[in-house]
């Protein structure tokens, strides 16, 4: 898979995602911790990307360890805040220690192959302290694929153009394909395989792993993802 956006153009990734409501996602997590009566200190953020959520969690007083599989994303994240960043990819994680809360925000789970869901849930649950919470979401990916969508935006260097869509692979996954033209005129192709998990499959996997859970319709207004809040029974 070609993943130039994450390895070579992380600042462009930030520009593409600039309208995302990171504050909404973080507020949901903080409010959930408060509702459960957890005075969280240590957080593990899986798929931290360029650190937009990370920095907000840090400002809220959490000691955050962020992991991501892409050096380019991590380098940009390190320039934003002083969290403890590590290179790692699921279902394994090299992050040390135990945590009050483990989060995987914005479809991190959907980047897994179908057979990696169960070992990933086990791995993340094993990093929880007693009464700790695992919070993650499932993106509503189109199982039948979708039509190409055009995205035109602006960075400090100028305008970019991107065309992206999902294509069924025939094996229960989707291939996300995108062609991007940068403000400097460079053109690159991105592709990656993603899995449109159904909520029932995720729920059954959590139960098999000995986790109780509750389900929320998104992190807040305007969010169509399913959010799982899980803990050891």
DRENDO-1510 file (C-alpha; in Angstrom, 1 decimal, always signed):
<recs>
REC; n; res; u; v; w
REC; 1; UNK; +0.0; +0.0; +0.0 .
REC; 2; UNK; +1.2; +3.5; -0.9 .
REC; 3; UNK; +0.9; +5.8; +2.2 .
REC; 4; UNK; +2.8; +9.0; +1.1 .
REC; 5; UNK; +0.3; +11.3; +2.9 .
REC; 6; UNK; +1.3; +9.9; +6.3 .
REC; 7; UNK; +5.0; +9.3; +5.6 .
REC; 8; UNK; +6.0; +12.4; +3.5 .
REC; 9; UNK; +3.2; +14.9; +3.8 .
REC; 10; UNK; +1.9; +15.0; +7.4 .
REC; 11; UNK; +1.4; +18.8; +7.3 .
REC; 12; UNK; -0.8; +18.4; +4.3 .
REC; 13; UNK; -2.7; +15.7; +6.3 .
REC; 14; UNK; -3.3; +18.4; +9.0 .
REC; 15; UNK; -4.6; +20.8; +6.4 .
REC; 16; UNK; -7.0; +18.2; +5.0 .
REC; 17; UNK; -8.3; +17.5; +8.5 .
REC; 18; UNK; -8.3; +21.1; +9.7 .
REC; 19; UNK; -12.1; +21.2; +10.0 .
REC; 20; UNK; -12.3; +18.1; +12.2 .
REC; 21; UNK; -13.8; +18.8; +15.7 .
REC; 22; UNK; -10.9; +17.5; +17.8 .
REC; 23; UNK; -12.3; +19.4; +20.9 .
REC; 24; UNK; -15.6; +17.5; +20.7 .
REC; 25; UNK; -13.8; +14.1; +20.7 .
REC; 26; UNK; -11.6; +15.1; +23.7 .
REC; 27; UNK; -14.5; +16.6; +25.6 .
REC; 28; UNK; -16.4; +13.2; +25.2 .
REC; 29; UNK; -13.4; +11.3; +26.7 .
REC; 30; UNK; -12.9; +13.7; +29.6 .
REC; 31; UNK; -16.6; +13.7; +30.4 .
REC; 32; UNK; -16.8; +9.9; +30.3 .
REC; 33; UNK; -13.9; +9.6; +32.7 .
REC; 34; UNK; -15.6; +12.1; +35.0 .
REC; 35; UNK; -18.9; +10.1; +34.7 .
REC; 36; UNK; -17.1; +6.9; +35.7 .
REC; 37; UNK; -15.4; +8.7; +38.6 .
REC; 38; UNK; -11.9; +8.0; +37.2 .
REC; 39; UNK; -9.3; +10.5; +38.2 .
REC; 40; UNK; -7.2; +9.6; +35.2 .
REC; 41; UNK; -3.5; +10.4; +35.0 .
REC; 42; UNK; -1.9; +8.0; +32.5 .
REC; 43; UNK; -3.4; +7.8; +29.0 .
REC; 44; UNK; -2.4; +5.6; +26.0 .
REC; 45; UNK; -3.5; +7.1; +22.7 .
REC; 46; UNK; -3.3; +4.6; +19.8 .
REC; 47; UNK; -3.1; +6.0; +16.3 .
REC; 48; UNK; -2.1; +9.5; +17.6 .
REC; 49; UNK; -1.3; +10.8; +14.2 .
REC; 50; UNK; +0.0; +14.4; +14.2 .
REC; 51; UNK; -0.9; +14.9; +17.8 .
REC; 52; UNK; -4.0; +17.1; +17.6 .
REC; 53; UNK; -5.9; +15.0; +20.1 .
REC; 54; UNK; -2.7; +14.4; +22.1 .
REC; 55; UNK; -2.0; +18.1; +22.7 .
REC; 56; UNK; -5.6; +18.7; +23.9 .
REC; 57; UNK; -5.4; +15.8; +26.3 .
REC; 58; UNK; -2.0; +17.1; +27.6 .
REC; 59; UNK; -3.6; +20.6; +28.2 .
REC; 60; UNK; -6.3; +18.8; +30.1 .
REC; 61; UNK; -3.7; +17.5; +32.5 .
REC; 62; UNK; -3.2; +13.9; +31.3 .
REC; 63; UNK; +0.2; +12.3; +31.0 .
REC; 64; UNK; -0.2; +10.9; +27.4 .
REC; 65; UNK; +1.8; +8.2; +25.6 .
REC; 66; UNK; +1.0; +8.3; +21.9 .
REC; 67; UNK; +1.8; +5.6; +19.4 .
REC; 68; UNK; +1.5; +5.7; +15.6 .
REC; 69; UNK; +3.0; +3.6; +12.8 .
REC; 70; UNK; +4.3; +6.5; +10.7 .
REC; 71; UNK; +7.5; +8.4; +11.5 .
REC; 72; UNK; +6.3; +11.4; +9.5 .
REC; 73; UNK; +3.2; +11.8; +11.6 .
REC; 74; UNK; +5.2; +11.3; +14.8 .
REC; 75; UNK; +7.8; +13.9; +13.9 .
REC; 76; UNK; +5.1; +16.5; +13.4 .
REC; 77; UNK; +3.4; +15.5; +16.7 .
REC; 78; UNK; +6.6; +15.9; +18.6 .
REC; 79; UNK; +6.9; +19.4; +17.3 .
REC; 80; UNK; +3.5; +20.3; +18.8 .
REC; 81; UNK; +3.7; +19.0; +22.4 .
REC; 82; UNK; +5.9; +17.1; +24.8 .
REC; 83; UNK; +4.0; +13.8; +25.1 .
REC; 84; UNK; +5.8; +10.5; +25.1 .
REC; 85; UNK; +5.6; +9.3; +21.4 .
REC; 86; UNK; +6.5; +5.9; +20.2 .
REC; 87; UNK; +6.4; +4.1; +16.8 .
REC; 88; UNK; +4.2; +1.0; +16.9 .
REC; 89; UNK; +1.4; -0.6; +15.0 .
REC; 90; UNK; -1.5; -2.8; +16.1 .
REC; 91; UNK; -2.2; -5.4; +17.2 .
REC; 92; UNK; +1.1; -5.0; +19.0 .
REC; 93; UNK; +2.2; -2.0; +21.0 .
REC; 94; UNK; +5.6; -1.2; +22.4 .
REC; 95; UNK; +4.3; +1.5; +24.8 .
REC; 96; UNK; +5.5; +0.8; +28.3 .
REC; 97; UNK; +3.4; +0.7; +31.5 .
REC; 98; UNK; -0.3; +0.5; +32.4 .
REC; 99; UNK; -2.9; +3.2; +31.8 .
REC; 100; UNK; -6.1; +4.6; +33.4 .
REC; 101; UNK; -7.5; +5.1; +29.9 .
REC; 102; UNK; -6.7; +3.8; +26.4 .
REC; 103; UNK; -8.2; +5.6; +23.4 .
REC; 104; UNK; -8.2; +4.9; +19.7 .
REC; 105; UNK; -10.0; +7.8; +18.0 .
REC; 106; UNK; -11.1; +8.3; +14.5 .
REC; 107; UNK; -11.5; +4.8; +13.0 .
REC; 108; UNK; -8.2; +3.4; +14.2 .
REC; 109; UNK; -9.9; +0.0; +14.6 .
REC; 110; UNK; -11.0; +0.1; +10.9 .
REC; 111; UNK; -7.4; +0.1; +9.8 .
REC; 112; UNK; -7.1; -3.5; +11.1 .
REC; 113; UNK; -7.6; -6.7; +9.1 .
REC; 114; UNK; -10.7; -8.6; +10.2 .
REC; 115; UNK; -8.6; -11.3; +12.0 .
REC; 116; UNK; -6.6; -8.7; +13.9 .
REC; 117; UNK; -9.6; -7.3; +15.8 .
REC; 118; UNK; -9.6; -9.8; +18.6 .
REC; 119; UNK; -5.9; -9.7; +19.4 .
REC; 120; UNK; -5.9; -5.9; +19.2 .
REC; 121; UNK; -8.8; -5.7; +21.8 .
REC; 122; UNK; -6.9; -8.1; +24.0 .
REC; 123; UNK; -3.7; -6.1; +23.7 .
REC; 124; UNK; -5.3; -2.8; +24.5 .
REC; 125; UNK; -7.3; -4.3; +27.4 .
REC; 126; UNK; -4.2; -5.7; +28.9 .
REC; 127; UNK; -2.8; -2.2; +29.2 .
REC; 128; UNK; -5.6; -1.0; +31.5 .
REC; 129; UNK; -5.2; -0.5; +35.2 .
REC; 130; UNK; -7.9; -1.7; +37.5 .
REC; 131; UNK; -11.2; +0.1; +36.6 .
REC; 132; UNK; -9.5; +1.6; +33.5 .
REC; 133; UNK; -11.5; +2.5; +30.4 .
REC; 134; UNK; -10.9; +1.5; +26.8 .
REC; 135; UNK; -12.6; +4.1; +24.5 .
REC; 136; UNK; -12.6; +3.7; +20.7 .
REC; 137; UNK; -14.9; +4.1; +17.7 .
REC; 138; UNK; -16.1; +2.3; +14.6 .
REC; 139; UNK; -16.4; +4.3; +11.4 .
REC; 140; UNK; -19.5; +3.7; +9.2 .
REC; 141; UNK; -17.6; +2.7; +6.1 .
REC; 142; UNK; -19.6; +1.9; +3.0 .
REC; 143; UNK; -19.4; -1.9; +2.6 .
REC; 144; UNK; -20.3; -1.6; -1.1 .
REC; 145; UNK; -17.8; +1.2; -1.7 .
REC; 146; UNK; -18.6; +4.7; -2.8 .
REC; 147; UNK; -18.2; +7.2; -5.7 .
REC; 148; UNK; -15.0; +9.3; -5.9 .
REC; 149; UNK; -15.2; +12.5; -3.8 .
REC; 150; UNK; -13.4; +15.8; -4.6 .
REC; 151; UNK; -11.7; +17.7; -1.8 .
REC; 152; UNK; -10.2; +21.1; -2.6 .
REC; 153; UNK; -8.5; +23.1; +0.2 .
REC; 154; UNK; -5.9; +25.6; +1.1 .
REC; 155; UNK; -2.6; +25.5; +3.0 .
REC; 156; UNK; -0.1; +28.2; +3.8 .
REC; 157; UNK; +1.7; +27.1; +0.6 .
REC; 158; UNK; -1.4; +27.3; -1.6 .
REC; 159; UNK; -4.2; +25.1; -2.9 .
REC; 160; UNK; -4.4; +21.3; -2.8 .
REC; 161; UNK; -6.8; +18.9; -4.6 .
REC; 162; UNK; -7.6; +15.4; -3.6 .
REC; 163; UNK; -9.9; +12.8; -5.1 .
REC; 164; UNK; -10.6; +9.7; -2.9 .
REC; 165; UNK; -13.0; +6.8; -2.7 .
REC; 166; UNK; -13.4; +3.3; -1.2 .
REC; 167; UNK; -13.4; +0.2; -3.4 .
REC; 168; UNK; -14.5; -3.3; -2.3 .
REC; 169; UNK; -11.8; -5.9; -2.4 .
REC; 170; UNK; -14.1; -8.9; -2.5 .
REC; 171; UNK; -12.7; -10.2; +0.8 .
REC; 172; UNK; -14.8; -8.2; +3.2 .
REC; 173; UNK; -12.5; -5.2; +3.3 .
REC; 174; UNK; -12.2; -1.9; +1.3 .
REC; 175; UNK; -9.3; -0.4; -0.4 .
REC; 176; UNK; -9.2; +3.4; +0.2 .
REC; 177; UNK; -7.7; +5.1; -2.8 .
REC; 178; UNK; -6.7; +8.8; -3.2 .
REC; 179; UNK; -4.9; +10.9; -5.7 .
REC; 180; UNK; -3.6; +14.2; -4.3 .
REC; 181; UNK; -2.1; +17.2; -5.9 .
REC; 182; UNK; +0.0; +19.3; -3.5 .
REC; 183; UNK; +0.3; +23.2; -3.6 .
REC; 184; UNK; +3.7; +22.7; -5.1 .
REC; 185; UNK; +2.3; +20.7; -8.0 .
REC; 186; UNK; +3.5; +17.3; -6.8 .
REC; 187; UNK; +1.1; +14.4; -7.4 .
REC; 188; UNK; +1.0; +11.2; -5.3 .
REC; 189; UNK; -1.2; +8.2; -4.8 .
REC; 190; UNK; -2.3; +6.9; -1.5 .
REC; 191; UNK; -4.0; +3.5; -0.8 .
REC; 192; UNK; -4.7; +1.4; +2.2 .
REC; 193; UNK; -6.9; -1.5; +3.2 .
REC; 194; UNK; -9.7; -0.9; +5.7 .
REC; 195; UNK; -12.3; -3.1; +7.3 .
REC; 196; UNK; -16.0; -2.0; +7.7 .
REC; 197; UNK; -16.7; -3.8; +11.0 .
REC; 198; UNK; -20.3; -4.1; +12.1 .
REC; 199; UNK; -21.0; -3.0; +15.7 .
REC; 200; UNK; -22.3; -6.4; +16.7 .
REC; 201; UNK; -19.0; -8.1; +15.7 .
REC; 202; UNK; -17.0; -5.6; +17.8 .
REC; 203; UNK; -19.5; -6.0; +20.8 .
REC; 204; UNK; -19.1; -9.8; +20.6 .
REC; 205; UNK; -15.3; -9.5; +20.5 .
REC; 206; UNK; -15.3; -7.2; +23.6 .
REC; 207; UNK; -17.5; -9.8; +25.5 .
REC; 208; UNK; -15.2; -12.6; +24.5 .
REC; 209; UNK; -12.3; -10.6; +25.9 .
REC; 210; UNK; -14.1; -10.2; +29.2 .
REC; 211; UNK; -15.0; -6.6; +28.7 .
REC; 212; UNK; -18.3; -4.9; +29.5 .
REC; 213; UNK; -19.2; -2.0; +27.4 .
REC; 214; UNK; -21.6; +0.7; +26.5 .
REC; 215; UNK; -22.3; +2.2; +23.1 .
REC; 216; UNK; -22.7; +5.9; +22.1 .
REC; 217; UNK; -23.9; +7.4; +18.8 .
REC; 218; UNK; -20.8; +9.5; +18.1 .
REC; 219; UNK; -18.6; +11.7; +20.2 .
REC; 220; UNK; -21.1; +14.5; +19.9 .
REC; 221; UNK; -23.1; +16.6; +17.5 .
REC; 222; UNK; -22.3; +15.9; +13.8 .
REC; 223; UNK; -20.4; +12.6; +14.4 .
REC; 224; UNK; -21.8; +9.4; +12.8 .
REC; 225; UNK; -19.3; +6.9; +14.3 .
REC; 226; UNK; -20.2; +4.3; +17.0 .
REC; 227; UNK; -18.2; +4.9; +20.2 .
REC; 228; UNK; -17.5; +2.0; +22.5 .
REC; 229; UNK; -16.6; +2.6; +26.2 .
REC; 230; UNK; -15.3; -0.7; +27.6 .
REC; 231; UNK; -13.9; -1.9; +30.9 .
REC; 232; UNK; -13.1; -5.2; +32.6 .
REC; 233; UNK; -16.1; -7.0; +34.1 .
</recs>
